[in-house]
């Protein structure tokens, strides 16, 4: 690539050689995500994957795409760039897992004001960490240098994940029934949703992010930059001990939007016990700024990143299975007859 250089393009703000250097630096991170099925090396025009279809009667591909959102502003202010990639993978892989599919591969898209190879490699290192946690391969991506679109050293990060499931294993809510128990799996914090409200509520500045907060046991910035938890292994652990009737990834829209998404038919309603929700300290601090409780539950995960519905006689086994892999789960409610929706009481 040493002959691929354009002085005119560089004078316009784009140095293509920086892109080649970024690819060189990120290859070691991509290599960590390699799993059986990866069919090419990074650098081609398309990422290739050969799925193992052994034992799968009716293969279904499940895809998900998302970005990190305005949480990136926290990364910019803290100058920490090796964790937001985990958030990006989590937002996509968790959604795929909620359908009952196993994530296979991931692609990222990074658009930058100017290409600083070391920073791009740091971002990709986080993406690779997320892929390792999700058990999927990073098979490719794109880095676009776009001066004039972003200012200073800002960037955006988005991703795309594809998973595989047998049609008979798809979790679509069709098995839900009144009496099923709702299990909440704890989140690691705010995750990657609601950061426009977070930044407004806390009037976020670099100085505030560096302030130690007793209730958190860390600085505000350390709490807010904490990556989104990836629940692929959690879902797999529950499936080992029982049938999952419904599942929701608690992202933007909080409880009120996401939990009803597990219903595929009318006539059922979710009832969540407010006292059973393991609310994390960061959410108490946010509420103390004046955000009404309904808005809190309609924006944030409130300490529950994943909600799973199982039959009542399997609830204890599901909780134990989650706890056995180092996560924390709680029974937070049940499915009842009623209009589609949710009550928190």
N, C-alpha and C positions, 0 to 999 in steps of 0.2 A: 504494500500500500504506500511505499515511500514516494512513488511517483504521482500519487493522487493528492494534489494540492492546488488550490486556486487562490492566488493572491487577491483577485477581484472579489471572490466570495468572502474571504477573510476580512477584507476592508468593509464589506457590507455587514459584518458581524458574525459570520459563521465560519469556524475553523474546522474543516472536516477531519483533519488529522487528530483533533482532540477526541472525536468520536471513535476513531480506531484505537486510541490509547485507552479509552473507557472500556471498550470491548475486551481488550487484552487484560485489564485489571479485573474485570468481572468474571472471567472464565473460571477462575478457581472457585468462586462462589456457586456458579452454575453447576460445576462438577459435583458439588456436595449433594445436589438434589437428584442425581441420576438414579433411576430405578429401572427394573426390567420393563422393556417396552419402548424406551427411548431409542429412536432409530437414526439419529444424525447428531452431528456436533453443532454447537452454536456458530452462527455466522452465515448460514444459508438463507435462502429466501423464505423458507417456511419450516416451522417446527414439525417434526414427524414423530408419530407414536403408533406402535403396533400393540393394541390391547389384547390381553389373553382372555379369550371368550370361552375357555373350558368350563363346562358345567352351567353356562348361561344359556337358557332356552330362548329368551326373547330380549336381546340386549337393547337397552335404552340409554342414549347419551343425554346427560343432564348438564346444562351450562349455566354459568353465572358471571356477571360482570359488575364491577363497582370501583369506586375510588376511595381515597382517604378523606377527602373533604377539607374543611377549614381547620382540622386538627394540624394540617401542615403548617399553619401559622405559628403554632407552638414550636414545631421543629425548627422553623426559621429563626425564631426569637432565641431559642436555646442553642442553636447551631448543633443539633443532634439529628443525624440523618440515617442512622443504621437501624432504626426501629419501625419507622412508618411503613416499610415494606411488609412487615408482619401484619400490620393493620390491613394493608391492601389484600394480601392473600386471605386473611381471615374473613373479610367481608364477602369474598367470592366463595371460598371453600366451605364456609359454614352454611351458606345458602344451598350449595350443592348437596352437602351432607344431610340437610333437612329433608331432602326428597328421598333419602335412603340410598343415595349413590355414593360410591367411593371416588374421591377426586383422583384424576389420573395425571393431568398436566395443566400448567399455568403459563400464561404469557403476560408480560408487563408492558406498559407504555409510560415513558418518562419524557415530559416536555420541559425544557429548561430555558432560562433567559440566556445563559451562556454555559457552554459545556466545560465543567471542571471535572476531569476524569476521576479524580480521587473521591469527589462528592458523589458522582454517579455510581461509582463502585460501592460506596458506603450504602447508598440507597438499595442497590441490588443485593448487597449482603443481607439486608433485612428481608428482602423478598425471598432469598434462598433459605433463610432461617424459617420463614413462614411455610415454605414448601416442605421443608424437612418435617416440621411439626404436623403438617397436613398429610404427609406421606405421598406427595405428588411431585412431579418433575417440572423444573423450569426449562421449557424447551425453546424459548426464544423471547423476543421482545423488540422494542423500538425505543431509541432515544432521539428526540427531535430538538434541535437547537433553534429557538424561535425568538430572536431579539425583537423587541417592540411589542410583543404580546405579554411577556412577563417583565417585571422590573427587577433591577439589581440582580440578586442571586436566587430569586424565587423559582419554583418549579411546580409541576403538577404530576400526580402519580395515579394511574388507574391500572386495572388488571382484568383478566379473563380466565376463567377456569372451566375445565370440562371433566365430568365424571361419568362413571358407568354403573348401571344397575340392571338387574334382571327385572322385567316388567312386574313380576309377581312380588318383588321386594319393594316396589315404590311405596313410599309413605304419602298417602294423599288425603288422609282424614276420613276415608270411607268406613273405617272400623270404629270410629269414635262413638261412644254411647254414654248416656247419663250414668253417673256412678264412677266413671273413670277418674283417676287421680292425676293431678297436675304436679309435676316435679320440676323445681327450679334449680338449675345448675348455676353456681355463682359466677359472676363476671370478675374481671381483673380491675375494673374501674369504669370510667366513662366509655371506654372502647373508642369508636370512631364516629359517634353520632351526637348531634346537638352542640357542636363546638361553637357555632355562631352565638348561641345563647350562653354557653359557658364563658366565652370571652367577654360578652357584654355584662353578664352578672358579676364577674370578678374584676371587671375593668382591667383586663390583662395587660401587663407591661413586663419588660424584662426584669425590672426590679421586683415586681410582685411574684413572678415565677421563681425567683431565687430566694423568696422568703420561706423560712422553715415554719411549718404549721404543726402544732402539737397534736391536734386531732388526727392528723395523717401520719405522723411519725417520719415525715420527710418534707422536702420543699413542695410547694404547689406545682412547680414545673415537673418534678419527678413523678408526681401523681398523675398529672395530665398526659404526660408523654408515654405512660405505661401502655404497652401494646395490647391490642384486642386479643382475647383468648380464642384459641382455635379449638373447636369442639368435634373434630372428625373422630378422634379416638374415643371421645366420650360417647358419641352416638353408637359407635361400634361396640363399646363395652355394654351398653344397655341392650343392644340387639342380641348379645350373647346370652342374656338371661331371660328376656321376655320380648313379646311382640310390642312394637311401638304403634299406638293408635293415631297419634298426632304429634306434631312437633313444630315449634316456632323459634326462629332466631330473633332475639329481641334487639332490633336495630332502630333506625330512625322511625319515630312514631310510637316508641315505647310499648307498653303493655296494651294500650287501647287499640292500636292499629295491628300489631303483630300477632298477638295470641288468637284473635278471631280468624286469622289467615289459615289456621290449621283446620277449620271447619270446611267440609266440602258440601254439606247439606244444611238445610234450615232446621230449626227446632231444637238446637243445642246452644248452650251458653256457658261461658267460663265464669266460675266464681272463685276469686282469689282472696285469701285471708291476708289482710294488710299486715297484721302482726307477725305472720309467718315469713314475710319477705325479708331476706337478709340485707337490709339497706346498708350500703357502705358509707363510711364517714364523709366522703366527698359529696355525696348527695344531700346529706344533712347540711353541709356548708352551703351548697347551692340553694337549698330551700330557705336557708336563713337570710339570703339576699332579698327575699320577697317573692319568690316564684311560687304560685299556688300549687297545692299538692296534685291536683288533677293535671296541671301542665307538666309537673315533674314526671308523673307516670305516663304522660302522653308524649314525652320527648326522650327520656332516658331509660336505661335498662334497670336502674335502681338497685343494682347488685345481682340481678339475674340475667345472664346473657343467653340462656337457652331454656325453653320451657317444653317439657315432654309429657305427653299424656299416655298413661298405661292403665291396664285394668287394676282395680283396687287390690286384688290378691297378689299382684306382682310388684306393687309399689316399693315395699321394703327391699326386695331383691334388687330393684333398679337403683335405689339409693345406695345400697351397699356396693354395687358394681361400680358406680361413679366414684365413690369414696376410695375404693380399692386402687384406682389408678391415680390417686393424688388430687382429684378434684373434690369439690364439696357440693352436695346436693341436699335439697330440703323439700318436703311435701308442703306445697303452698296453696293448694286449693283442689277443686274438683270440677267435673263437667256436670251440668244440670240441664233439665229441660227448660226451654224458653226461647225467646227471640235471639237470633244470632248476635253475639256481642260479649261484653265482659262486665262484671261487677267486682269492684274492689271494696271490701267491707271488713 
